Amino acid sequence: MADPEPVPVPAQVREKRGCPEDEDKEIPSKKLRVEKDSKNGGPPHPDEEEEPEGGASDGEEQGETFADMMKHGLTELDVGILKYVSDHEGFSGILKERYSDFVVHEINKQGKIVHLDDLSIPAEAEEVPEVEEQPKDYDVLTEEQKKQLGELQLFKNKETEVSIEVVDDTKEKRTLVHKAIKTQFPGLETKTEEKEGRKFIVAYHAAGKKALAEVKATTAPRKHFWPKKRGSFCHFALYKENKDTMDAINVLSKFLRLRPNMFSYMGTKDKRAITVQEIAVLKITAERLGHLNKCLMNLKLGNFCYKNHPLKLGELQGNHFTIVIRNISGTDEQVQQALTSLKQTGFINYYGMQRFGTTAVPTQQVGRAILRNDWKEVVDLILKPRPGAEKEFLVRCREEWAKTQDPEAALKKLPNKRCVEGQLLRGLSMYGKKDIVTAFGLIPRNNRLMYIHSYQSVVWNTMVSRRIEAFGLKAVEGDLMLKGTAAHVLSAEEAESHSIHDIVMPLPGFDVIYPTHHVGKGYRELLTADGLDIDNMRHKVKDYSLAGAYRRVLIRPSDVSWEVIQYDDPKISLVHSDFEKLENKPAPVFNTEGKYRALRMEFSLPPSTYATMAIREVLKLDTSIKKQTQLNTTWFN
């Protein structure tokens, strides 16, 4: 899985707003919020918006503020991430010191790594537009009427409309006149009116003088013309730097004047990274998309082609990562041992830290309260004041709620009502505290489900740590493996012929079975301690009923390679990005005597797998933002 940013220090990201063709249009600067889909299979997190965008190497001096905030953050121990599978000695390093240190390329469903390496517009066979031959009786307008309509279309007369009397009044005749006007004079609309017993078709401007620009830009084809032989969806590679996938789609949708749901994709990618992924959009030409390359910073579109289908979440085969870990302390021998182990054995397939939020109230606690049907606690956990630095308006909102329990008063403290807190408060003001379930329902579904998925994840992490502690890296009697989509309990004999790479563990739910050894019984103990009944994971609200699922205990990355590099300038990029290659910029040059050492590693992972957990196995280092912030703050100081 492409992982969000576990690095501390904020910096500003700019994007150019003005396009030549959009100069007369006002582009809203307010950030649109879109309900987030899974991050390659994992749900989104409301805290992601609060995470920083830049790196300390960009010169911002806000490290202490963020470090103070993260004093109350989670560590890996808090979410059940306890074990390693290798026995090499760990070493320290800085993860994501710069966003360009984390590069992700999507692997599409054909198994091909998606690159941005072609900005050209695809050539198409010429096709006759829709204004082809019309029936003879289609030309129902006189030359005088055409002249009047043409002047009206171009605002060359003082009239605001043109009326055409329908003498031979039949519905068919009126339809022909309506069609003729709209086809031959784009920008005009028509309506039928009756005056003194006579019927007229009245032509008028649909969109004021803005329509004139459209008329001049479009000659023969109508605005909505789309060749029949061309696929309905334009697929393209989206290259982005330091921007979340949904933020990027919001920007594109604003420039193109589209709803964000016109775009489809196979998985969301990291914000604090350079990423390349495939996107599809309905009936927007490659020319229009390519034009945006002149307008945007930190985004680039290319590799255009037309297809007859959109993209679906989860269709990808995985992601290919190029990751730089700076300021490593390990010797070349330690690095060799660590990466050889990663290649041969792999790493524990833990859910990474970003699954659990970044603030002092972990998302899994909210999920547990939902599953227990304790809605008062759900509200308290989301809205109550919490330790650690937060944006000032959130602090004021929480204080107001604690003081008055008045949702409308607390809501007034929020400039952006679309955050989770704002959506919950709006629900409480509409439905009252006696109907919290309905009020909570105003939060987008993916965000609501994120809480209970987070609880499932912490249970899975905890039980897998127990499984590794109890039985190590071998398959044992009572373990589970998949046969097709169903889980099968291994006998002692079967365990002999299988390895740890075949073993799965369940996420708790009503449609899974559990290991039959003592670790399986631990699920029941853990859920009972949390006030939940493992035999009744169906909820009164259907959305919150957990079916459960199975997840592999260990993952072996493919295409693993690495090198230790030395360099002198801490601000230089150590990866040659797709965009730099397109711009013919030279690849980074390393100095074998440089004073800084970094580990540059590449590997591919399947969907819903966390690259930070692979890095954790290499470094033997806590990957939480809290610990990384402490490391970075020490390093930068």
N, C-alpha and C positions, 0 to 999 in steps of 0.2 A: 504494500500500500504506500502511496505517496504520503509522506507524513507532514503535518503542519509544523510550524516553526517553534522549536524549543529554545530560541535564543533571545536574549534579553533586551537589547537596547533599541529604542524606537528611532526611526528616521522618516523623513517625508518622501512620499512618492508623488510624482507629478504626472499628469496626463494632459496632453494638448487637447483642447476642446474644439477649436475652430477648424472646420473643413471648408474649403473654398465654396462648395455647393451649399453649405449650411450657414454662411455668414449672416444671412438675414433671419436665421431661425434662432430662437432662444433655446439653449440646451440646459436643462435643469441641472444644477450642481448638486442638488440633494441626492445622496446615495440611495438608490432603490434597494429594498431588501427583498430577496427572493427566497422562498422556502428551499432550504438546502437539501440536496439528495445525498445518498450515502457516499462516503469517500471510498470508492471502489469496493463497496460492500458494507462499509461501516457507517453508522448514522452521523449526522453533523452535530456540532456542539455550539451552544449559544455563546460560550466564552470565546470562541475563535475570533469574534469581532474585536474583542478587547486585546488580543495579542499584538505585539509590536510588529512594525513593518520593516525596519531597517537593521543595520548592524553598527556596532560601535566604531568599526573602521571607517564609517562614513563621517565621523567627526562629531556626532551628537554627544552631548554630555548629560545624558539622562539615566545613566547606568544605576546610580544610587537609588533613584526613585523606584525604578523597576525592581531592583534588588530588594528594597524594603517591601514592596508588594509581594514578592515571591517568598519572603520569610514564612508566610503562612500557606504556601502552596504545598501540594502533595509531593511525596517522594515515592520511589518504586515500592518500598516496603509497605506503604499505605494501600497499594492496590494489588498486592499478592505477587509482585514480580521479585522473586527471591533467588532463583537458581541459575547456574550456568551449566553448560554441557561439556565444555572443554577444560583442560587442565593447564593451559599455558598461563604465563604470568601476565596480568593486565598492565596497561600503561595509560597515561593521561593524554588528552588531546582536546582541542576546541572544536565542537560540532557547530556548523552553520555560523562561523564568525562573520561571513559575508553570505548573502543569499545566493551568490553565484557559486558557492561551494557545494550546492545541493542541486543536481541537475536530474530531471526525471523525463524519460521518453516513454510514452505509452506503447504497449505491445498490442496491436489490434487482434481481432478474432482470427485473422489468417496467420498470426504468429510473426508479423512483420513489425519491426520497430518504426514508430512514426517519427519522421524528421521533417523539419522545414528546410527545404533545399531548392524550391522552385517558386518564384513569385509570378510566373507568367499566367496569362488568362488562356484557358483551353480553347483551341480552335473548334468551331462547330460547322457542320454542313449547313449551307444557307437554306433557309426555309421561308416560304412565302408567308408573310404575316396574315393576320385574320381579315384584313380589309380586302380580301381577294374578290373575285367576281361576284356581283350580287345579281339577283333576279332583275329582269327589266322593270318590273313594277316596283322595285325597291327605290328607284329614283323618283320620289314623290314630291320633291321640293322644286319650286320654280327657281329660275336664275335670280329673280328679284329677292325671293326669300333667302336664298343662299348668301346673297350680298348682305342683307340685313343681319343674318345670323353671324356671318364672318366679322362684321363690324362690332357686333355685340360681344363676340368672343374675345376680340382684341381691344375692347374698351374704346373703340374709335367713335362712338356716338354718345349722345346724352341719355339715350334710353337705357333703362335698367332691365328691360325685357322685350321680347318680340312675340307677338301673338299671331298664330296662323289658324285661320278658320278652316274647319273640316266640313266641306260642303257635302261630300258623299260620306255621310256619318255612319260608319260601321266600326265595330271594335277592331276588325282586321286592319282597316285603313288607319285608324288612330295608332295602332301598334307600329305600323310601318313608319309613320311620321316620327313617333318617339324614337325608334331605333335609328332612323336616318340622321336625326339631329345629334344624338349622342355619339354616333359613330363618326360622322363627318366633322363634328365640332367639339372635340374633347374639352372638358371644362364646363360645358353647359349641361344643365339638368332641365327636365321638362315636367309639366303637370297639365292636367285637363281642367278647363274652367268653362262654366256656362254663363253667357251674358245675353240677356234679353231673348232667351229661347234658342240662342245659337251656340254651338260648341266650338271652343278654341283650344289649341295646344299652345301653352305659354312656355317659351324658353327663357331661362334665367341663369345667372352665374351661381355655381354651387359653392365656391370657396373664395369669393372676392378676387382681388388682384393677384393673390398667390397662385391662382389657377393659370394666370397668364404665363408665368415662368414655366409652368408645366407644359403648357401648349407649345411654347417655343422649343422646349427640350425634346418633346415627342412629336415626330412628324407623322408618318403613316401609321405605325402600330399603336394600338390603344395602350393605355397605362398598364393594364393587367394582362397583356399578351404574353403567353408562355408557349414556346414551340412544343408540339405534341411529341416530337422525337426526343426531347431533352428530359432527363430524369427530373422529378419534381423537387429533389433535395440537392442543394449544393453542399458537398462535403469539402472540408478544408482542414489544414493543420493550423492549430492555434498555438503560437509561441508566446509565452508570457513571462515576465520577470516581476517577482515580488508582488504578485497579485493573485488573489483567490479566484478559482474558476468562476464562481457565481458573480463576483465583482466584475470580472472580464466580460461575462455575458451581459451583465447589466449595462456596461459601457457600450458594447456593440449594439444592444437593443435601443439605447437612447439615440445613437447616431443614425441608425437605420429606421427609427420610428416603428419599432416592432415590439410586441409583447415578448418578454423573455422566454415564455414557453414555446415560442416558435423554434428555439434552438434545442438540439438534443445532443447527448454525449454519453460516453460509456462509464465515466467515473470522474469525480472531482479530484483535483490535484492540489499539492501544497501551495500555500501562499508564499512563504519565505523560501523561494527556490526559483530556478529557471525550469520551466516545464514545457513540453510539447505534447499535444494531444489532438485527437480527431474530433471535430465538431460538425454537425449537420444543421442546415437551416432551410426552412420551407420556402421555395419560390423566390429566392433572392439571387441575383446573378453574380457570377464570379467578378464581373466588372465592378459592381457596386461594392463588393467586399474588398476587392483589391484596392479600390480608391481610398479606403479607410487607412491603408498603410501610410498615407501622407499626413494623417491626422492624429495618430495615436502614439503615445510614448509607452514603452514597456509592453507593448502588444504588437504582434506581427502575424499576418494571415498569408497563407500560400498553399501550394500543392492542391489546387482546386480541381474538382471533378464533379460531374452530375450523376446521381444515382436515384433509383426509384424507392429508396427506403430511408427512414431516419435511423438514428442510433439508439440503442437501449442500454440502460444501466446494467453493468455486470457482464456485457458481451466481450469485454477485452480479455486477453490472455494474461495480462499482467503489466508490469512496469520495469523498465531498465533504468538503473540508477548509476550516476557518476557522482561520487561523493569525495570531498576533500576534508580531511581532519587535520587542522593546523596545529603547530607547536607540539608535536608528539614527543613524548619522552622515551618511547620504546626504542630498543636497539633494532638493527636490521634483523637480527635473529628472532627477537620477540615478535616482530611484525610477521615474519615468515611463518612462525608457528601458529600465530593467531589466524592468519588468512588461510593457511592450509587446513586448519581445523574447521573454519567456516565453510570451506569448499567441500570437505569430505563428510563432516558430521552435520553441519548446519547450526541452527539455533532454536531455542524454545519459542514456539509461535505465540508468545504473549500478545495480548492487546496492549498497544503502546500508551504512553502517558496522555496523549491528546484525547484519548477516549473518555477521560475523566474530568475534563475542564481544568482551568488554571486558578480558580479562586479558592477561598478558604472553605467554601461549601461544595464538596465534590458532587458531581452529577449522580453518582450511584446512590447517595443518601436520599435524593429526591425520588429516584426510581424505586428504592425500597419502600418509601412511604406510599407511593402510588400503588404498589403491589399489595400493601397491607390495607389499602382503602382508608388511609389516615390522611384525609384531605386537608385538615387543619395544619398538620405538619408540613404537607407539600407547600402550602402558602407561606408558612413561617420560614421554611428553608430557602425559598426563592426570594422573599421580600425582606426578611429581617436584616438588621445591620450585621456586618461581618468584619472580622479583623482584616488588616491589610489595606494597602492603597487601592482606591478605585477612582473612576472618574467622578468629579465633584457632584455632578447632577445625580448620579446613582446614590452617592452617600446621602444627599439631601432627600432624595425620594425615600430611601430606607428609613431615615430618621423620622420623616413625616408619617410613614406607615406605623412605625413603632409607637409614636406619640398619640396618633389620632385613630388608627385603624380605619381611616377614611380613604377609600380607593380613589375618589375624585380629587381629593386634596393632594394625595401622593402622586397621582398622574400628572398634575400640573407642574411638578418639579422636573418632569422629563421633557427635554426638547425633542427627542425622537421617541415617538410612542410605539415604534415597531420592534423594540427590543423585547425580550421575553417578559421582563418585569412590566413593561408598558402594556403588552397584550393581556397579561393576567389581570392587571389593575382595571383595564377596560372591561374585561369580562366580569370582574367583581362589581364594578359600578353598574353594569347592565343587569346582572342576575342576582346580586347580593351574596352575602357570605353563607346563606343557607343552601345555595346551589353551586358549590365550588366546582363540581364535576363539569357542569356546563360552562362556567366561567373559564376554567382551565382549558376547555375545548377551543377557545379563541386563539390559543397558541398553535402555530402550524403543526400539522400532524407529525411530520418528521422530527421536529424539535421535541414534541411530547414523547415520541417513541424512543428518542435518544436517551432519555432518562432511564427507562427500564432496560434498554440494551446495555447501558453502562453498568447497571447492577448485575446483569447476566455476565458481563465481561469480568467484573472483579471476582465473581464466584468462580468462573472458569480459571482465571489466573491463579487464584488461591489453591484450587484443587489440583491443578497441574503441578504447581510447586510441591504439593504433598506427594503426588504420584512420582515425581523425579526423586524426591527425598527417600521415598519408601523402596522403590524398585530400580532406580538408576536408569541406564539407557538400554534396557532389554525388554522384550515383550514377555509378559507373565500371564499365567492363568487368571482369568477374570477380566483382562483388558478387553477393550472393544476395537474392532476394525470394521470398515465398511465393505459390504458386498452390494454393489450397486448403490442405492441410496439408503439401504437399511443397515443398521448396526448389528454386528454378530459378536457374541461373547466367545473369547478364545478358550479352548480347553488347554490343559497342560501340554498335550501333544502338539496341538496347533501352535502354541506359543513358541515351541522349539524351532519351528520353521518360518517364523516371522520376526521382523526387526522393529525397533522403536519407530522407524519411519512409516510403518503401516498403522500405527496406533492412533486412535482418535479419542477425544474426551467430549462429553456432552455439555452444552449450555443448558441450564435447567429449563424445563418446560413440560407440558402435558403429553408431548408426542415423542419423547425420547426414552431410552433405557439407560441405566447407569452401570458402571463396572461392578462386578460381583465381589471383588476383593474389598478389603477394609476401606480403601480410599473412596470407593463408590458410596459406602455408608456415610462417609464424611459429608457428602452433599446434604443428606437429610439433617445431620447435626447442625451444619452451618445455616441452612434455611430455617430450621426450628429456632435457633438462637436469634435469628432476625425476625421472628414472629410470622413466618410463612409456612404453609403446608405443602410439602413437595408433592403430595398426592392430589392436590387441587390447585393447579396453576392456571385454571380458567378464572377470569376476572368478571365482575358484574358488568363492566364496560368492555365490550368485545375487543376494542383496540388494544387493551392492556392484557389480554390473555396471551400467555407465552407458550408457543408450541415447542420451543427449544430447537437445537440444531447440533451438528457435530463438527469438530474442528481438529485438524491434525496437531499432534503434540509437538512434532519437530518439522521444520522446513529446511530443505537444502537449497540454497540459491543456485541458479545456473549461470553460465557465462562469467564466472568469477575471475577477475584479474586485478593486479595492484602494482603500484610502484611507490617508492619513497623518493620525494623530490625535495630539493633545497632551493631557497630563494632569498633575496635580500629585502625586497619591498613588500611589507605586509599588506599593502593596499592593492596589489595586482591580482587580477583574476588568474586562477590556476587551471581553468577549464576553457577549452576553445568551443564557444557556443555555436549553435546553428546560425544565429544571426550574424555573428562575427565572421563566420565562413562565407556567408552570402555577401557580406560587405568587403570580402577579400582582406580582412584584417589578419595580421600575422598571428600564428599560434604563440602561446606564452613560451618564453625561453627561460630555462632553469639554469641556475649557477651551481655547479657541483660543490663549490666552496661556500655557498650561501649560509648566512647565519641562522636562518629559520629552516626547520624540517617539517614536512607535511606528508601525510599518507593519502595517496589518490587511489581510490578503489572503485571497481565497477562490478555490478552483478544484476541479475534479473530475478524478480519475485512474482509469484502469482497474486491475483487480486486479494484484497482484504488481509494483507500481510504487511507488517510494519517494518520499514527499513531501519528505523531507530533501534529496533530490537536486534537486528543483525549487527549494527554498530556497537550496541551494548555488549554483545558477546565477544566482539573483537577487542574492545577496550577494557572490559570488565569494570565499567564505570556507570554510575547512575545517570540515566538520560533525562531525568525530570528537569523541568525549567528551573526549579529551585536550585538543584545542584549545579546545573550548567551555568546559571547566573552567578553562583558563587565562584566557579572556575573562571568565567569570563571577566568578572569584576576584578579578581586578583590579577589575571593576566594583563588586562588593560591598564590597571593602576601601576 
